[in-house]
Structures are given as C-alpha cells and as structure tokens.
Amino acid sequence: MNFGVIGYGYWGPNVVRNLAGLEGSQVRAIAEMSPAARKRAQKAYPGIHVTADAAEVMTSTEIDAVAVITPVWTHYELTKAALENGKHVFVEKPFTSNTAQGEKLIELARQKNLCIMVDHTFLFTPAVRKIRELLEEGTLGKLYYYDSTRVNLGLFQHDINVLWDLAPHDLSIMDNLLGTRPEGVVATGQRHLNSHEDVAYMTIYFPEKVIAHINVNWLSPVKVRTTLLGGEKRMVVWNDLAADEKVKVYDRGVNITNREGMYELLVNYRSGDMWAPQLEQVEALRTELTYFVDCISSGTQPFNDGCAGLRVVRMLEAASESLSKRGALVYL
Ligand SMILES: NC(=O)c1ccc[n+]([C@@H]2O[C@H](COP(=O)([O-])OP(=O)(O)OC[C@H]3O[C@@H](n4cnc5c(N)ncnc54)[C@H](O)[C@@H]3O)[C@@H](O)[C@H]2O)c1
C-alpha cells in the first residue's frame, strides 16, 4: 500500500514513522506547507518525495491512501480532494469542523467505495483495550460514570478551543466503550488569552444513568491524564502518564440495603483489593495503522470510520452550542 502524508507538523512525523515501519506499506510522498518542516522531513526520509503542494499527492497515480495530519479546519477540503481522486483516507481527529462536512465526506466515500478511518488513537492503546475487556466481561458491573482530567500547559491551537482539541480523545473512548449514544451535553468554559476557550468542562448524559465529565485545560501548571470509571462492582483508575501500572482496578464500592421495616438506608462500604492488569507494550498508532491497511486490503469497514468520527463531531458541536449559552443543556 502506497501512502501520501499531508502535514508534517507535530503529529505528522509519528504517522510517517509508523507507516514507514509497517510491513506492506510505504510512504511515497509528504506534502507540507512550511519550508522548515519540509526540511525536517527530507532530512529524516531522504528517499521520500517531499513537496509543498498537497495536490501533487492527491493526483499521484502511485498513491493508494492519503493521511491527512493537518489542523481540523483543513480536514474537509483535503479529505474531499483525496476521495475524489480515488484515495482511501486516514484523517486526524476531530474528523471535521462540523457535522454537515462529515456527512458529505461519508457519502462521498460510500459512492466511491473508499475507506475513511478517523485517527481515534486512544482506542488502540493497551489501556483502553484492557478497560473495554473489563467492561465486556462484567468485571466493573454496570457502569455509573466516566470522569476524565486532561490538562497541561499549552499546546495552544489557533483554530479551535480546548474542547475540540482534547475532548475528542474521551468522546471517542466513550463512544466505543459504552456503545450507546449520548442524550445531552452541557459545557462551560472560559477564554483568557484569545478568542477560544482555554479551560472547559463538559458533562455528557448517556442512557441508563451513565454520566461522563471531562475537564480539559491548556492553562494547567502540570500535565494530568487521569480517568476514573466507576462501576457497580469495581472501579478503575487509569493514569496514562504512569510508567507502569497505568490501569488499576479497585474492588471497592457501596452497597445499599433497605432493611425491612426501617426507613433509613443502610450503606455498606466495600474496600477490597486493588490490582493492576498486565498491559501489552505496543505503540497504539502502529496497531491502528496496521488495522487501516488490513481494512483496505480486505474491504472491511473500520470501527473508527467516518461515522464514528461524525458521532464525536456531533458531541463537540453540541458542546459548542452549550458553551455559547453558558452551560445550557443541549439535547442530541
Ligand atoms: N491522534 C492524536 O493523538 C493527535 C495528537 C496530536 C495532534 N492530533 C491531530 O493532528 C492534526 C495536526 O495537529 P498537529 O499538532 O500536528 O498540528 P501542527 O500545526 O503542528 O501541524 C500541522 C502541519 O500541517 C501543515 N499543513 C496545513 N495545511 C496544509 C496543506 N494544505 N498542505 C500541506 N501541509 C499543510 C502545516 O504547515 C503544519 O506543519 C490535528 O487535527 C490534531 O488534532 C492528533
């Protein structure tokens, strides 16, 4: 499979490195607008054609699939051009700037029988795969809540607010883990340094009383990537920055009984063992790109396809509407 990559900024080099290392795939061209980034690409990969012109990659007959690793406001036009030229597309999160764009791209890919994969990298991390396993086998019991803190100092994006930058990770994880569609969204936030929110909080209501909260912040003095999942039987603490034991399962919870003839509730706290399941040592992006190549070769629709990308964009759009109304509940 021959790839063209558009965008060699912060994330692009990771995509190129993984594609170049995959068996059965090679990077034929990189398009990058910035001369400094082009220089870096050429130095790292002297054998790959590097150009300033994305159209050159789109129209090349040598290229089967295009990776769009540019800012979100460019995703629609670049993905559309790639599909129109008969290329499969691996596009960064968030998929598009709005739902209308996402719907058009999904329809175009369907007409052309091409594959869109949205880079929801976290779905391929050993930690998220393990948490999915714990949920599926019933270790956590019925899920009560998902609570994520994703804060650090910078990297400020110029075209989007902090929710559109960092929340797609959690939104795609929840979309994948819960398998249900959210009912409503509340988002609050504040702009301190430019016209985009740099601190934001998002609450998502899912069916069956599952509630999610996401705290995202570009103005935090320290980096935190911690997610709690509370279940009826057990609870998980996932610290993505931990060198090992990233996922810890706590056999803790609360049992409530209502003894006959008594009106007050009896609350029993359960405080059992904690264990840290063994996680694979693999790079998520490599697993994901291998899956992309497999999906194209076998004609299979990936689970992180355009529709999955669109579901995340829909939640982000609802969050933007709620933000503009200072936290009004927006139904989905
Ligand atoms: N999956 C992840 O974990 C993850 C991590 C970081 C970033 N991202 C996503 O990757 C995308 C890029 O983010 P980044 O941090 O690398 O941004 P960046 O600004 O560092 O890099 C983007 C690059 O694209 C180039 N570019 C833009 N339009 C172009 C065009 N038409 N033709 C050629 N080059 C073009 C820019 O010159 C720039 O070098 C974003 O959508 C972001 O959300 C995903």
The ligand as an SDF file (V2000), in Angstrom:
LIG
                    3D

 44 48  0  0  0  0  0  0  0  0999 V2000
   -4.3190   11.4190   17.4790 N   0  0  0  0  0  0  0  0  0  0  0  0
   -3.6090   12.1280   18.3190 C   0  0  0  0  0  0  0  0  0  0  0  0
   -3.2870   11.6850   19.4240 O   0  0  0  0  0  0  0  0  0  0  0  0
   -3.1980   13.5040   17.9090 C   0  0  0  0  0  0  0  0  0  0  0  0
   -2.1350   14.1450   18.5580 C   0  0  0  0  0  0  0  0  0  0  0  0
   -1.7780   15.4170   18.1270 C   0  0  0  0  0  0  0  0  0  0  0  0
   -2.4700   16.0230   17.0910 C   0  0  0  0  0  0  0  0  0  0  0  0
   -3.5040   15.3770   16.5020 N   0  0  0  0  0  0  0  0  0  0  0  0
   -4.2650   15.9900   15.3930 C   0  0  0  0  0  0  0  0  0  0  0  0
   -3.3940   16.0940   14.2650 O   0  0  0  0  0  0  0  0  0  0  0  0
   -3.7520   17.2390   13.5000 C   0  0  0  0  0  0  0  0  0  0  0  0
   -2.4990   18.0920   13.3100 C   0  0  0  0  0  0  0  0  0  0  0  0
   -2.0750   18.5160   14.5940 O   0  0  0  0  0  0  0  0  0  0  0  0
   -0.5570   18.9890   14.8390 P   0  0  0  0  0  0  0  0  0  0  0  0
   -0.4770   19.2030   16.3070 O   0  0  0  0  0  0  0  0  0  0  0  0
    0.3880   18.0920   14.1500 O   0  0  0  0  0  0  0  0  0  0  0  0
   -0.5950   20.4100   14.0940 O   0  0  0  0  0  0  0  0  0  0  0  0
    0.6560   21.2230   13.5420 P   0  0  0  0  0  0  0  0  0  0  0  0
    0.1420   22.6060   13.3190 O   0  0  0  0  0  0  0  0  0  0  0  0
    1.8510   21.0010   14.4170 O   0  0  0  0  0  0  0  0  0  0  0  0
    0.9760   20.5270   12.1450 O   0  0  0  0  0  0  0  0  0  0  0  0
    0.1230   20.6220   11.0440 C   0  0  0  0  0  0  0  0  0  0  0  0
    1.0090   20.7700    9.8010 C   0  0  0  0  0  0  0  0  0  0  0  0
    0.1690   20.7090    8.6550 O   0  0  0  0  0  0  0  0  0  0  0  0
    0.7280   21.5970    7.6790 C   0  0  0  0  0  0  0  0  0  0  0  0
   -0.3490   21.9130    6.7230 N   0  0  0  0  0  0  0  0  0  0  0  0
   -1.5380   22.5340    6.9690 C   0  0  0  0  0  0  0  0  0  0  0  0
   -2.2750   22.6010    5.8320 N   0  0  0  0  0  0  0  0  0  0  0  0
   -1.5460   22.0040    4.8660 C   0  0  0  0  0  0  0  0  0  0  0  0
   -1.7700   21.7690    3.4780 C   0  0  0  0  0  0  0  0  0  0  0  0
   -2.8980   22.1510    2.8670 N   0  0  0  0  0  0  0  0  0  0  0  0
   -0.8020   21.1470    2.7840 N   0  0  0  0  0  0  0  0  0  0  0  0
    0.3450   20.7540    3.3710 C   0  0  0  0  0  0  0  0  0  0  0  0
    0.6290   20.9610    4.6860 N   0  0  0  0  0  0  0  0  0  0  0  0
   -0.3210   21.5670    5.4180 C   0  0  0  0  0  0  0  0  0  0  0  0
    1.2160   22.7800    8.4860 C   0  0  0  0  0  0  0  0  0  0  0  0
    2.1900   23.5150    7.7800 O   0  0  0  0  0  0  0  0  0  0  0  0
    1.7600   22.1130    9.7390 C   0  0  0  0  0  0  0  0  0  0  0  0
    3.1320   21.8610    9.6650 O   0  0  0  0  0  0  0  0  0  0  0  0
   -4.8790   17.9270   14.2590 C   0  0  0  0  0  0  0  0  0  0  0  0
   -6.1190   17.5620   13.7070 O   0  0  0  0  0  0  0  0  0  0  0  0
   -4.7500   17.3820   15.6730 C   0  0  0  0  0  0  0  0  0  0  0  0
   -5.9880   17.3530   16.3650 O   0  0  0  0  0  0  0  0  0  0  0  0
   -3.8600   14.1270   16.8830 C   0  0  0  0  0  0  0  0  0  0  0  0
  1  2  1  0
  2  3  2  0
  2  4  1  0
  4  5  1  0
  4 44  2  0
  5  6  2  0
  6  7  1  0
  7  8  2  0
  8  9  1  0
  8 44  1  0
  9 10  1  0
  9 42  1  0
 10 11  1  0
 11 12  1  0
 11 40  1  0
 12 13  1  0
 13 14  1  0
 14 15  2  0
 14 16  1  0
 14 17  1  0
 17 18  1  0
 18 19  2  0
 18 20  1  0
 18 21  1  0
 21 22  1  0
 22 23  1  0
 23 24  1  0
 23 38  1  0
 24 25  1  0
 25 26  1  0
 25 36  1  0
 26 27  1  0
 26 35  1  0
 27 28  2  0
 28 29  1  0
 29 30  1  0
 29 35  2  0
 30 31  1  0
 30 32  2  0
 32 33  1  0
 33 34  2  0
 34 35  1  0
 36 37  1  0
 36 38  1  0
 38 39  1  0
 40 41  1  0
 40 42  1  0
 42 43  1  0
M  CHG  2   8   1  16  -1
M  END
$$$$
